[in-house]
Amino acid sequence: MPRKESTIMEQKIEFICEWKTRNYTITEVCRNFEISRPTAYKIIARFENEGYEGLKELSRKPRRVHPNATDEKMVSGILSLKEKHKLWGAKKIHKLLYDDFTNQEIRSVLTVHNILKKHGLVKSQKRLRRVKPIHPIFDPKKCNEVWSADYKGKFLMGNKIYCHPLTIADSKSRFVFTAKGHYKENFDAEKAEFKRVFRKYGIPKQIHTDNGSPFGSIKAIQRFTRLSY
């Protein structure tokens, strides 16, 4: 017959009553109540020392306060500052604590953050989606897989003005899509020529360029320039 649902305390009392009858071995009683022998001996020991009162569930709260636990006054101060400055994070609130507490009393920024998080005052940050790295293709197997682009060196024309030739070519067939002469290496002229070539020949998987302007810059984010984007 299936055992009726009962509280933990009722099950312990029933276990003791069954154990006291001496009609079953400790192994049989443990099997009947689906508990281990160490647990059974623990219940029996508490019953023999304290009676049925010893069968009550003990509080899981630590008996001793951790020596490094944050003072309640400090916790209240942190929560009060967060209430005044709802948009502030742990770093800014940590700096304000020096107005009301000594250096010895103040905890780390991480502790402040954990206290705010414990009270539900910190929003979890969205995890950044990992982007698969793009490995450069140096040996293309077909056309339009990899292109190369570069300014092939300026030269002085007969009118005493420099010409800056922009070349874009297919790395497999060596076909030159364009060799456009520009008076200057500026963004508008470069973008217009790339758009014209893309519309006529399509867009490859990769375009290989050097790391200099206008294709790359060490001062820009991820070293990309406006033309690269």
C-alpha positions in Angstrom: 0.0 0.0 0.0 1.5 3.4 -0.9 2.5 5.6 2.0 0.2 8.6 2.6 1.8 12.0 2.2 2.8 13.5 5.6 5.1 16.1 7.1 8.8 15.5 7.8 8.1 15.6 11.5 5.3 13.0 11.2 7.5 10.7 9.2 10.3 11.0 11.9 7.8 10.1 14.7 6.5 7.2 12.7 10.1 6.0 12.1 10.9 6.1 15.8 7.7 4.3 16.7 8.4 1.6 14.2 12.0 1.3 15.3 11.0 1.1 19.0 8.8 -2.0 18.3 12.0 -4.0 17.7 10.1 -6.0 15.1 12.4 -4.9 12.3 16.1 -4.5 11.8 17.5 -1.0 11.2 18.1 -1.9 7.6 14.4 -2.9 7.0 13.2 0.3 8.7 15.5 2.4 6.5 14.3 0.6 3.4 10.7 1.2 4.4 11.2 4.9 4.9 13.7 5.2 2.0 16.5 6.8 4.1 20.1 5.9 4.6 21.5 4.2 7.7 23.6 7.3 8.7 20.4 9.4 8.6 18.5 6.8 10.6 21.2 6.7 13.3 21.2 10.5 13.4 17.4 10.7 14.0 17.7 8.0 16.7 20.5 9.8 18.5 18.6 13.1 18.6 15.5 11.2 19.9 17.5 9.5 22.7 19.1 12.8 23.7 16.2 15.2 23.4 13.1 13.1 23.0 10.5 14.1 20.4 11.5 17.7 20.6 14.9 16.7 19.1 13.1 15.6 15.9 12.1 19.1 14.9 13.9 20.6 11.9 16.8 22.7 12.9 17.3 26.2 11.6 19.7 26.4 8.7 20.7 29.9 9.7 24.4 30.1 10.7 24.9 30.1 14.4 27.8 32.5 14.2 28.0 35.7 12.2 30.8 35.6 9.7 33.6 38.0 10.8 33.7 39.6 7.4 29.9 40.1 7.1 28.8 43.6 6.1 27.4 45.7 9.0 23.6 46.3 8.8 24.2 50.0 9.0 26.4 49.8 5.9 23.8 47.8 4.1 21.1 50.3 4.9 23.4 53.1 3.8 24.0 51.4 0.4 20.3 50.8 -0.1 19.4 54.4 0.9 21.9 55.8 -1.7 20.5 53.4 -4.4 17.0 54.7 -3.6 18.2 58.3 -4.1 20.2 57.5 -7.3 18.3 54.8 -9.0 20.4 54.9 -12.2 23.7 54.7 -10.4 25.8 51.5 -10.2 28.0 50.1 -7.5 31.1 52.2 -8.4 29.4 55.6 -8.0 27.5 54.5 -4.8 30.8 53.1 -3.4 32.4 56.6 -3.7 29.5 58.3 -1.8 29.9 55.9 1.1 33.1 57.8 2.1 30.8 60.8 3.2 29.2 58.7 5.9 31.7 55.9 6.8 35.3 55.5 7.5 37.8 53.8 5.3 37.9 50.7 7.6 34.1 50.4 7.4 33.7 50.7 3.7 33.7 47.4 1.7 34.9 46.8 -1.9 32.9 47.8 -5.0 32.2 44.1 -5.5 30.6 43.8 -2.1 28.4 46.9 -2.8 27.4 45.3 -6.1 26.5 42.0 -4.4 24.4 43.7 -1.8 22.5 45.6 -4.6 22.1 42.3 -6.5 20.9 40.5 -3.4 18.1 43.0 -3.0 17.1 42.9 -6.6 18.4 46.4 -7.5 20.9 45.3 -10.2 19.8 44.5 -13.7 21.5 41.6 -15.3 23.5 42.5 -18.3 22.8 40.9 -21.6 25.5 38.6 -22.7 27.3 39.7 -25.9 26.7 37.4 -28.8 29.9 35.8 -29.9 30.8 36.5 -33.5 32.6 33.7 -35.3 36.0 34.9 -36.4 36.6 35.4 -40.1 39.7 33.7 -41.4 41.4 35.3 -44.4 41.4 33.3 -47.6 44.8 33.5 -49.2 44.3 30.9 -51.9 40.9 31.5 -53.5 39.4 28.5 -55.5 37.1 30.5 -57.7 36.4 34.0 -59.0 34.6 36.6 -56.9 35.7 34.8 -53.7 38.5 37.3 -52.8 39.2 40.7 -54.2 42.1 43.0 -53.5 42.0 46.8 -53.4 44.7 49.4 -53.1 45.9 52.8 -54.1 48.8 52.0 -56.4 50.9 55.0 -55.6 50.4 58.6 -56.7 52.2 60.2 -59.6 52.5 63.7 -61.0 50.6 64.4 -64.2 51.4 66.9 -66.9 49.2 69.5 -65.3 51.3 69.4 -62.2 48.5 67.7 -60.2 48.9 64.3 -58.5 46.8 61.3 -59.6 45.8 58.7 -57.0 44.8 55.5 -58.9 42.4 53.2 -57.0 42.6 49.6 -58.2 40.2 46.8 -57.4 41.0 43.3 -58.8 39.9 39.7 -58.5 42.5 37.7 -56.7 41.8 34.4 -58.6 41.6 35.6 -62.2 43.6 38.8 -61.8 40.8 40.6 -63.6 41.0 44.4 -62.8 37.5 45.7 -62.2 38.6 49.3 -62.1 41.7 51.6 -62.1 40.1 54.9 -61.2 42.2 58.0 -61.0 41.3 60.3 -58.1 42.7 63.8 -57.4 42.6 63.0 -53.7 42.1 59.9 -51.5 38.8 61.0 -50.0 35.8 59.1 -48.7 33.1 60.2 -51.1 35.2 59.4 -54.3 36.2 56.0 -52.9 32.8 55.0 -51.8 31.2 56.0 -55.1 33.7 53.8 -57.1 33.2 50.8 -54.8 29.5 51.0 -55.1 29.8 51.2 -58.9 32.0 48.1 -59.0 29.7 46.2 -56.6 26.6 46.9 -58.7 28.3 45.7 -61.8 30.3 42.7 -60.6 28.7 41.7 -57.3 30.2 41.5 -53.8 33.0 39.0 -52.9 33.3 37.0 -49.7 36.4 39.0 -48.7 38.3 42.1 -49.8 42.0 42.2 -49.0 43.6 45.7 -48.4 46.5 47.1 -46.4 46.0 48.5 -42.9 46.5 52.1 -43.9 44.1 54.9 -44.9 41.4 54.8 -46.3 40.9 51.1 -45.6 42.2 50.9 -42.0 43.2 53.1 -39.1 44.9 52.2 -35.7 42.9 55.1 -34.1 39.4 53.8 -35.2 37.2 51.2 -33.5 38.5 47.7 -34.5 40.8 49.6 -36.9 37.9 50.0 -39.3 37.4 53.3 -41.2 34.1 54.7 -42.6 35.0 53.1 -45.9 35.5 49.7 -44.4 32.1 49.8 -42.7 
